[in-house]
């Protein structure tokens, strides 16, 4: 089975996949994810994380298990350089 596809511009996918604390305000960055809602909290919450939780099934997916798609193509391809 190949990687799980998440369409970054699809509102349903954005609401289905959550940060480990249950927020929808996550973004891919480099080789992990970052959550704006976690970053705004004033306690010791780390806004960077390595897995997304599928709200529908409860399954957690590591970054390498996901294929993130944008309207311009897969995230990480030209224009979305994850190595920067």
N, CA, C and O of each residue as an XYZ file, in Angstrom:
336
protein
N       0.845     -1.194      0.000
C       0.000      0.000      0.000
C       0.879      1.243      0.000
O       1.836      1.335      0.769
N       0.552      2.192     -0.862
C       1.329      3.415     -0.993
C       1.010      4.410      0.104
O       0.231      4.124      1.013
N       1.616      5.577      0.013
C       1.383      6.602      1.035
C      -0.056      7.111      1.004
O      -0.713      7.090     -0.037
N      -0.526      7.562      2.143
C      -1.851      8.166      2.272
C      -1.790      9.555      1.641
O      -0.889     10.337      1.944
N      -2.742      9.861      0.768
C      -2.760     11.149      0.074
C      -3.602     12.148      0.863
O      -4.736     11.860      1.245
N      -3.026     13.325      1.099
C      -3.721     14.431      1.754
C      -3.657     15.615      0.805
O      -2.573     16.078      0.453
N      -4.816     16.101      0.393
C      -4.902     17.267     -0.495
C      -4.915     18.526      0.376
O      -5.902     18.813      1.054
N      -3.820     19.262      0.350
C      -3.673     20.420      1.235
C      -4.681     21.528      0.962
O      -4.999     22.305      1.862
N      -5.188     21.613     -0.266
C      -6.152     22.669     -0.581
C      -7.599     22.204     -0.405
O      -8.527     22.982     -0.626
N      -7.798     20.962     -0.014
C      -9.140     20.407      0.186
C      -9.559     20.611      1.642
O      -8.951     20.053      2.555
N     -10.588     21.406      1.844
C     -11.037     21.728      3.199
C     -11.408     20.472      3.996
O     -11.138     20.404      5.195
N     -12.014     19.493      3.354
C     -12.377     18.262      4.062
C     -11.141     17.510      4.549
O     -11.131     16.999      5.669
N     -10.099     17.438      3.717
C      -8.859     16.800      4.160
C      -8.217     17.598      5.287
O      -7.697     17.015      6.237
N      -8.247     18.902      5.194
C      -7.628     19.733      6.231
C      -8.344     19.554      7.571
O      -7.708     19.628      8.623
N      -9.648     19.322      7.546
C     -10.391     19.107      8.793
C     -10.281     17.672      9.266
O     -10.380     17.407     10.464
N     -10.076     16.737      8.342
C      -9.982     15.321      8.726
C      -8.674     15.021      9.449
O      -8.669     14.285     10.436
N      -7.567     15.581      8.972
C      -6.254     15.303      9.547
C      -5.888     16.415     10.517
O      -5.956     17.598     10.182
N      -5.500     16.019     11.720
C      -5.272     16.970     12.811
C      -3.876     16.820     13.404
O      -3.227     15.786     13.247
N      -3.432     17.857     14.079
C      -2.188     17.768     14.840
C      -2.448     16.836     16.030
O      -3.604     16.520     16.309
N      -1.414     16.394     16.731
C      -1.623     15.483     17.865
C      -2.534     16.036     18.964
O      -3.101     15.266     19.740
N      -2.681     17.362     19.038
C      -3.562     17.967     20.048
C      -4.966     18.234     19.507
O      -5.804     18.797     20.211
N      -5.230     17.830     18.250
C      -6.566     17.929     17.685
C      -6.870     19.185     16.892
O      -8.024     19.413     16.529
N      -5.870     20.005     16.612
C      -6.087     21.255     15.880
C      -6.044     21.050     14.368
O      -5.404     20.123     13.871
N      -6.734     21.924     13.652
C      -6.738     21.876     12.183
C      -5.781     22.889     11.562
O      -5.611     22.895     10.342
N      -5.159     23.734     12.356
C      -4.297     24.802     11.844
C      -2.868     24.376     11.599
O      -1.943     25.147     11.857
N      -2.667     23.173     11.108
C      -1.314     22.663     10.862
C      -0.861     22.965      9.444
O      -1.674     23.166      8.542
N       0.454     22.995      9.266
C       1.064     23.202      7.949
C       2.279     22.295      7.838
O       2.963     22.055      8.833
N       2.558     21.786      6.635
C       3.798     21.045      6.446
C       4.965     22.025      6.390
O       4.825     23.125      5.856
N       6.094     21.640      6.927
C       7.288     22.460      6.859
C       8.506     21.563      7.001
O       8.555     20.716      7.893
N       9.479     21.740      6.136
C      10.674     20.908      6.107
C      10.281     19.438      6.194
O       9.575     18.951      5.311
N      10.708     18.724      7.213
C      10.414     17.298      7.328
C       9.473     16.989      8.478
O       9.457     15.867      8.986
N       8.701     17.962      8.886
C       7.742     17.773      9.973
C       6.517     18.645      9.699
O       6.335     19.139      8.587
N       5.695     18.826     10.702
C       4.524     19.693     10.608
C       4.630     20.763     11.685
O       5.384     20.617     12.647
N       3.875     21.831     11.515
C       3.828     22.932     12.461
C       2.371     23.344     12.632
O       1.641     23.436     11.645
N       1.934     23.595     13.867
C       0.542     23.956     14.153
C       0.464     25.371     14.715
O       1.050     25.670     15.756
N      -0.259     26.230     14.020
C      -0.418     27.622     14.456
C      -1.155     27.704     15.780
O      -0.817     28.531     16.626
N      -2.156     26.857     15.968
C      -2.924     26.896     17.205
C      -2.075     26.470     18.403
O      -2.182     27.062     19.477
N      -1.237     25.453     18.231
C      -0.322     25.048     19.304
C       0.682     26.169     19.598
O       1.010     26.421     20.758
N       1.168     26.840     18.549
C       2.153     27.906     18.725
C       1.579     29.085     19.505
O       2.322     29.774     20.205
N       0.275     29.330     19.400
C      -0.353     30.455     20.100
C      -0.612     30.159     21.576
O      -0.889     31.077     22.348
N      -0.527     28.902     21.973
C      -0.769     28.571     23.377
C       0.410     29.059     24.213
O       1.550     29.065     23.750
N       0.127     29.463     25.441
C       1.168     30.063     26.273
C       1.814     29.082     27.229
O       2.600     29.488     28.085
N       1.502     27.789     27.104
C       2.188     26.807     27.941
C       3.332     26.185     27.146
O       3.737     26.736     26.122
N       3.841     25.089     27.579
C       5.007     24.478     26.935
C       4.645     23.535     25.797
O       5.268     22.483     25.653
N       3.659     23.884     24.993
C       3.249     23.054     23.860
C       4.220     23.270     22.706
O       4.480     24.406     22.308
N       4.753     22.178     22.173
C       5.651     22.254     21.029
C       4.805     22.297     19.759
O       4.067     21.347     19.497
N       4.885     23.361     18.963
C       4.065     23.446     17.755
C       4.576     22.583     16.603
O       3.907     22.472     15.576
N       5.762     21.967     16.759
C       6.305     21.096     15.725
C       6.029     19.640     16.084
O       6.145     19.250     17.246
N       5.666     18.843     15.093
C       5.348     17.439     15.343
C       5.580     16.631     14.076
O       5.733     17.190     12.990
N       5.603     15.309     14.225
C       5.956     14.414     13.118
C       4.808     13.562     12.600
O       4.977     12.869     11.597
N       3.653     13.588     13.243
C       2.527     12.753     12.811
C       1.251     13.576     12.722
O       1.069     14.548     13.455
N       0.365     13.168     11.808
C      -0.989     13.708     11.737
C      -1.941     12.605     12.154
O      -1.707     11.435     11.850
N      -3.002     12.961     12.840
C      -4.014     11.994     13.250
C      -5.218     12.110     12.321
O      -5.740     13.200     12.089
N      -5.644     10.971     11.800
C      -6.855     10.904     10.987
C      -8.035     10.908     11.953
O      -8.250      9.938     12.681
N      -8.787     11.982     11.957
C      -9.902     12.132     12.892
C     -10.970     11.078     12.658
O     -11.669     10.690     13.594
N     -11.107     10.612     11.431
C     -12.141      9.636     11.083
C     -11.819      8.247     11.646
O     -12.703      7.563     12.161
N     -10.552      7.834     11.546
C     -10.177      6.481     11.968
C      -9.376      6.436     13.254
O      -9.274      5.380     13.879
N      -8.799      7.570     13.666
C      -7.940      7.602     14.843
C      -6.506      7.187     14.552
O      -5.665      7.199     15.451
N      -6.216      6.821     13.311
C      -4.883      6.387     12.922
C      -3.930      7.573     12.851
O      -4.297      8.649     12.378
N      -2.697      7.367     13.328
C      -1.666      8.383     13.187
C      -0.775      8.020     12.011
O      -0.412      6.858     11.825
N      -0.429      9.027     11.221
C       0.425      8.841     10.059
C       1.688      9.677     10.223
O       1.620     10.889     10.430
N       2.851      9.014     10.126
C       4.124      9.725     10.136
C       4.264     10.486      8.830
O       3.641     10.131      7.829
N       5.068     11.516      8.837
C       5.240     12.368      7.652
C       5.594     11.545      6.412
O       5.074     11.805      5.327
N       6.479     10.554      6.569
C       6.910      9.763      5.418
C       5.823      8.810      4.912
O       5.971      8.230      3.836
N       4.745      8.640      5.663
C       3.623      7.803      5.229
C       2.580      8.583      4.435
O       1.600      8.014      3.955
N       2.800      9.895      4.300
C       1.833     10.771      3.647
C       2.379     11.330      2.348
O       3.576     11.585      2.218
N       1.487     11.515      1.393
C       1.813     12.244      0.164
C       0.945     13.495      0.186
O      -0.275     13.415      0.041
N       1.571     14.635      0.365
C       0.875     15.907      0.482
C       0.784     16.553     -0.889
O       1.802     16.814     -1.531
N      -0.445     16.810     -1.338
C      -0.656     17.370     -2.670
C      -1.168     18.796     -2.584
O      -2.005     19.122     -1.743
N      -0.648     19.649     -3.474
C      -1.099     21.027     -3.626
C      -1.647     21.178     -5.040
O      -1.449     20.284     -5.863
N      -2.323     22.269     -5.344
C      -2.780     22.477     -6.725
C      -1.623     22.485     -7.733
O      -1.827     22.182     -8.909
N      -0.418     22.828     -7.281
C       0.743     22.870     -8.166
C       1.447     21.512     -8.269
O       2.374     21.357     -9.063
N       1.019     20.545     -7.482
C       1.658     19.224     -7.500
C       2.012     18.777     -6.098
O       1.602     19.402     -5.119
N       2.772     17.695     -5.996
C       3.142     17.180     -4.676
C       3.980     18.174     -3.885
O       4.894     18.793     -4.430
N       3.671     18.326     -2.608
C       4.455     19.170     -1.718
C       5.845     18.574     -1.616
O       5.992     17.375     -1.381
N       6.857     19.395     -1.790
C       8.224     18.908     -1.771
C       8.849     18.894     -3.145
O      10.073     18.842     -3.264
N       8.035     18.940     -4.188
C       8.549     19.021     -5.553
C       8.929     20.473     -5.838
O       8.853     21.320     -4.948
N       9.330     20.759     -7.051
C       9.721     22.114     -7.441
C       8.682     23.124     -6.977
O       7.487     22.959     -7.222
N       9.145     24.153     -6.316
C       8.246     25.167     -5.789
C       7.837     24.909     -4.348
O       7.286     25.786     -3.683
N       8.107     23.714     -3.875
C       7.802     23.352     -2.492
C       8.987     22.568     -1.925
O       8.815     21.443     -1.456
N      10.160     23.140     -1.964
C      11.372     22.427     -1.593
C      11.423     22.209     -0.093
O      11.597     23.159      0.670
N      11.273     20.965      0.334
C      11.310     20.632      1.759
C      12.718     20.605      2.323
O      12.872     20.557      3.544
N      13.742     20.632      1.504
C      15.110     20.542      2.002
C      15.654     21.915      2.404
O      16.732     22.007      2.992
N      14.920     22.968      2.093
C      15.398     24.327      2.391
C      15.345     24.625      3.870
O      15.710     25.722      4.293
